[in-house]
């Protein structure tokens, strides 16, 4: 929950107390807009999505030119720093993430709001990099959960509809931003709990894979040992059978190698948070291409960042489809493409393997992961289709609407 300890504005008023300045009771006039922004935050479960929604919502709510949210680390800097209103080119030109100093430090350490007519005139102002956009009027608020400050939310350059200027952030703006910050703390805390739960699930899944790997490889090695002993005993008195046993050793060794390769790929951490979906898929497919005799290729066109849950679902469906093509279909070529489609994306995995009858697979109770793949697609508002027939290869497509 957000803090129960009252945070006071510079004028001594508590957040949540009614305001009397301005028509309609100040903050009351903007409650409908606040409500829509809070609903936007509640739709997301991933931390990075929540952070981005907070800064976008704050900038739109207060009609500011720039907004940013910094999540502090334990070393005097920021673990994450999300901005809105600054282009990617500008952001790259600005350079490294800012440190916790000046007004940022005041918000993080004292948990007090800051509203300034001109941030450049404040004695705590320490300047900014050359590529940084010019800012004047400034408002900042801490995002706190109890006594823990989760981040600092700040905005600059209030847009002014009057040509003569003289806008700046008002007390009503501060009230609205205070309400948003309190709910942002709840949304951010929930997202962190969700990600922690998912990390524990992933850790359990990795433990399961490690156990299966141990069992599978142990069985294969035991079979290899027994078969080699049999071949040694037969080599003099029955060379034909000895040759058959040696051929079996070759097959067992190949199976063991395939299982090891598959396990290594599954255990590789998917770097979605750091690298994004396209780079993560490309890296994993390059690994598969090197690890298997089949040719595995990847292409991408026009992709944009998607909600984290959709990117994870696309990645997992691609992994499952690749696993089926390489382990069960005896494919010689597998192609993966990821293409932008409106605000969403279309994933397509094709192989020239043995194919199968999807209806026969369902009747036999074997799913080849198709049920879980469809569940993943449906869980993020997408859809999946499977086109396959014996001897004709397989095409799997998944579409997501974006967000």
ZAMARGU-4260 file (C-alpha; in steps of 0.2 Angstrom, whole numbers, plus 5000, padded with zeros to 4 digits):
<rodrens>
0) 5000/5000/5000 | 5005/5018/4998 | 5011/5027/5014 | 4998/5031/5028 | 5011/5044/5034
5) 5005/5061/5028 | 5016/5069/5015 | 5014/5088/5015 | 5015/5101/5001 | 5026/5116/5004
10) 5010/5125/5010 | 5007/5112/5023 | 4991/5104/5015 | 4990/5085/5016 | 4987/5076/5000
15) 4969/5070/4999 | 4962/5085/5008 | 4950/5095/4997 | 4956/5110/4987 | 4947/5126/4986
20) 4958/5135/4973 | 4951/5135/4955 | 4933/5130/4948 | 4925/5114/4952 | 4935/5111/4968
25) 4952/5110/4960 | 4957/5091/4960 | 4938/5087/4958 | 4938/5094/4940 | 4951/5081/4935
30) 4945/5066/4944 | 4938/5058/4928 | 4955/5060/4919 | 4964/5053/4934 | 4952/5038/4934
35) 4956/5034/4916 | 4974/5035/4919 | 4973/5023/4935 | 4963/5011/4924 | 4977/5011/4911
40) 4990/5007/4925 | 4980/4993/4932 | 4980/4984/4915 | 4999/4980/4916 | 5008/4967/4927
45) 5026/4970/4920 | 5036/4983/4929 | 5043/4991/4914 | 5025/4992/4907 | 5019/5000/4923
50) 5033/5013/4923 | 5030/5018/4905 | 5011/5020/4908 | 5015/5030/4924 | 5026/5043/4914
55) 5014/5044/4899 | 4999/5046/4910 | 5007/5059/4921 | 5012/5069/4906 | 4995/5068/4898
60) 4986/5072/4914 | 4996/5088/4918 | 4998/5093/4899 | 5017/5094/4901 | 5030/5093/4888
65) 5042/5081/4897 | 5040/5068/4910 | 5051/5055/4918 | 5052/5042/4932 | 5068/5036/4940
70) 5069/5020/4951 | 5084/5022/4962 | 5097/5009/4964 | 5108/5006/4979 | 5124/5015/4972
75) 5118/5033/4971 | 5111/5031/4953 | 5095/5024/4945 | 5092/5006/4941 | 5078/5012/4929
80) 5074/5029/4921 | 5059/5030/4910 | 5055/5046/4900 | 5041/5052/4889 | 5042/5067/4877
85) 5060/5064/4872 | 5065/5055/4856 | 5076/5040/4855 | 5089/5050/4847 | 5089/5064/4860
90) 5089/5051/4874 | 5105/5042/4866 | 5113/5059/4864 | 5110/5064/4882 | 5121/5050/4888
95) 5122/5040/4904 | 5107/5039/4917 | 5107/5054/4929 | 5114/5052/4947 | 5104/5056/4962
100) 5109/5073/4966 | 5101/5091/4967 | 5082/5091/4966 | 5081/5072/4962 | 5090/5068/4978
105) 5078/5079/4988 | 5063/5070/4982 | 5070/5053/4985 | 5078/5056/5002 | 5065/5068/5010
110) 5049/5061/5001 | 5043/5079/4998 | 5035/5086/4983 | 5044/5100/4973 | 5035/5113/4962
115) 5046/5126/4955 | 5043/5141/4943 | 5060/5139/4935 | 5071/5124/4940 | 5086/5132/4933
120) 5085/5146/4947 | 5084/5134/4961 | 5100/5134/4971 | 5101/5114/4971 | 5101/5114/4952
125) 5117/5107/4945 | 5114/5108/4926 | 5112/5095/4913 | 5121/5088/4898 | 5122/5098/4882
130) 5110/5087/4873 | 5097/5088/4887 | 5081/5098/4882 | 5079/5115/4890 | 5067/5115/4905
135) 5059/5128/4915 | 5044/5125/4926 | 5045/5109/4936 | 5035/5098/4947 | 5041/5082/4955
140) 5034/5069/4968 | 5041/5054/4976 | 5032/5037/4973 | 5032/5029/4990 | 5026/5012/4998
145) 5026/5015/5016 | 5043/5022/5021 | 5051/5015/5005 | 5053/5027/4991 | 5050/5017/4975
150) 5054/5031/4963 | 5054/5049/4958 | 5041/5056/4946 | 5044/5073/4939 | 5037/5084/4924
155) 5043/5099/4916 | 5037/5113/4904 | 5018/5115/4907 | 5010/5118/4890 | 5001/5135/4889
160) 4986/5138/4878 | 4988/5156/4879 | 5001/5164/4867 | 5006/5177/4881 | 5012/5162/4892
165) 5013/5163/4911 | 5007/5145/4914 | 5017/5134/4925 | 5011/5120/4936 | 4997/5124/4949
170) 4992/5118/4965 | 4978/5108/4957 | 4991/5100/4946 | 5001/5095/4962 | 4985/5088/4969
175) 4981/5077/4953 | 4999/5071/4952 | 4999/5066/4971 | 4983/5055/4968 | 4992/5047/4953
180) 5008/5044/4963 | 4999/5035/4977 | 4990/5023/4965 | 5006/5022/4955 | 5015/5015/4971
185) 5001/5002/4972 | 5003/4997/4953 | 5022/4996/4954 | 5022/4986/4970 | 5009/4974/4962
190) 5020/4972/4947 | 5035/4969/4957 | 5026/4955/4967 | 5020/4948/4950 | 5037/4948/4943
195) 5044/4940/4959 | 5031/4926/4958 | 5035/4923/4940 | 5054/4922/4944 | 5050/4909/4957
200) 5040/4900/4944 | 5054/4901/4931 | 5066/4894/4944 | 5055/4880/4948 | 5054/4876/4929
205) 5073/4877/4927 | 5074/4865/4942 | 5062/4853/4933 | 5072/4854/4917 | 5088/4851/4926
210) 5080/4835/4934 | 5074/4829/4917 | 5091/4832/4910 | 5099/4822/4923 | 5087/4808/4921
215) 5087/4807/4902 | 5106/4809/4901 | 5109/4796/4914 | 5098/4783/4906 | 5106/4786/4889
220) 5124/4784/4896 | 5118/4769/4905 | 5111/4762/4889 | 5127/4767/4880 | 5138/4758/4893
225) 5128/4741/4892 | 5127/4742/4873 | 5146/4745/4872 | 5149/4730/4884 | 5138/4719/4873
230) 5147/4724/4857 | 5164/4720/4865 | 5158/4703/4870 | 5152/4699/4853 | 5165/4707/4842
235) 5175/4690/4841 | 5161/4677/4841 | 5147/4686/4831 | 5154/4701/4821 | 5137/4704/4813
240) 5128/4707/4830 | 5143/4717/4836 | 5141/4728/4821 | 5122/4730/4825 | 5127/4735/4843
245) 5139/4748/4837 | 5126/4755/4826 | 5114/4756/4841 | 5128/4765/4851 | 5129/4778/4837
250) 5110/4781/4838 | 5110/4782/4857 | 5125/4795/4856 | 5115/4805/4844 | 5099/4805/4855
255) 5109/4810/4870 | 5117/4825/4860 | 5100/4831/4854 | 5093/4831/4872 | 5108/4840/4878
260) 5107/4853/4865 | 5088/4855/4868 | 5091/4857/4887 | 5104/4870/4884 | 5093/4881/4873
265) 5078/4879/4886 | 5090/4884/4901 | 5097/4899/4892 | 5089/4915/4900 | 5078/4924/4888
270) 5084/4942/4889 | 5067/4950/4884 | 5069/4964/4897 | 5086/4969/4891 | 5086/4965/4872
275) 5068/4964/4867 | 5059/4951/4857 | 5068/4952/4840 | 5085/4951/4847 | 5081/4937/4859
280) 5073/4927/4846 | 5087/4930/4834 | 5100/4924/4847 | 5091/4908/4851 | 5088/4904/4833
285) 5107/4906/4829 | 5110/4894/4844 | 5098/4881/4837 | 5105/4883/4819 | 5123/4879/4826
290) 5117/4865/4837 | 5106/4855/4824 | 5109/4848/4807 | 5094/4857/4801 | 5095/4875/4794
295) 5086/4887/4805 | 5083/4904/4799 | 5075/4920/4806 | 5068/4936/4798 | 5060/4952/4805
300) 5051/4967/4798 | 5045/4983/4805 | 5043/4977/4823 | 5040/4988/4837 | 5040/4985/4856
305) 5025/4976/4862 | 5018/4974/4880 | 5029/4962/4889 | 5016/4948/4891 | 5013/4947/4873
310) 5032/4947/4869 | 5034/4933/4881 | 5020/4923/4874 | 5027/4925/4856 | 5044/4919/4862
315) 5037/4904/4871 | 5026/4899/4856 | 5041/4901/4845 | 5052/4890/4856 | 5038/4876/4857
320) 5036/4876/4838 | 5055/4875/4835 | 5056/4861/4848 | 5043/4851/4839 | 5050/4854/4821
325) 5068/4849/4827 | 5064/4835/4839 | 5049/4827/4831 | 5047/4832/4813 | 5064/4828/4806
330) 5064/4844/4797 | 5079/4850/4786 | 5074/4868/4786 | 5064/4878/4799 | 5060/4897/4796
335) 5054/4909/4808 | 5047/4926/4804 | 5041/4940/4815 | 5032/4954/4806 | 5023/4970/4812
340) 5004/4969/4809 | 4995/4986/4813 | 4999/4989/4831 | 5003/4971/4834 | 5013/4957/4826
345) 5012/4940/4817 | 5024/4926/4821 | 5025/4912/4808 | 5035/4896/4810 | 5037/4884/4795
350) 5046/4868/4793 | 5048/4855/4779 | 5047/4840/4791 | 5036/4825/4792 | 5020/4835/4796
355) 5005/4827/4805 | 4986/4827/4806 | 4981/4839/4819 | 4964/4831/4822 | 4972/4814/4823
360) 4985/4821/4836 | 4970/4827/4847 | 4961/4811/4845 | 4976/4801/4851 | 4978/4813/4866
365) 4995/4819/4860 | 4996/4838/4859 | 5014/4842/4854 | 5012/4857/4865 | 4998/4864/4854
370) 4986/4866/4869 | 4998/4876/4879 | 5003/4886/4864 | 4985/4891/4860 | 4983/4895/4879
375) 4997/4907/4878 | 4991/4915/4862 | 4973/4917/4870 | 4980/4923/4886 | 4987/4939/4878
380) 4972/4942/4867 | 4980/4934/4852 | 4975/4919/4841 | 4985/4904/4834 | 4982/4893/4819
385) 4991/4876/4814 | 4992/4870/4796 | 4999/4853/4794 | 4997/4836/4785 | 5007/4820/4784
390) 5022/4823/4773 | 5018/4841/4770 | 5027/4850/4784 | 5019/4862/4796 | 5015/4880/4797
395) 5011/4888/4814 | 5005/4906/4815 | 5001/4917/4830 | 4994/4935/4829 | 4993/4947/4844
400) 4984/4964/4843 | 4998/4974/4852 | 4994/4987/4865
</rodrens>
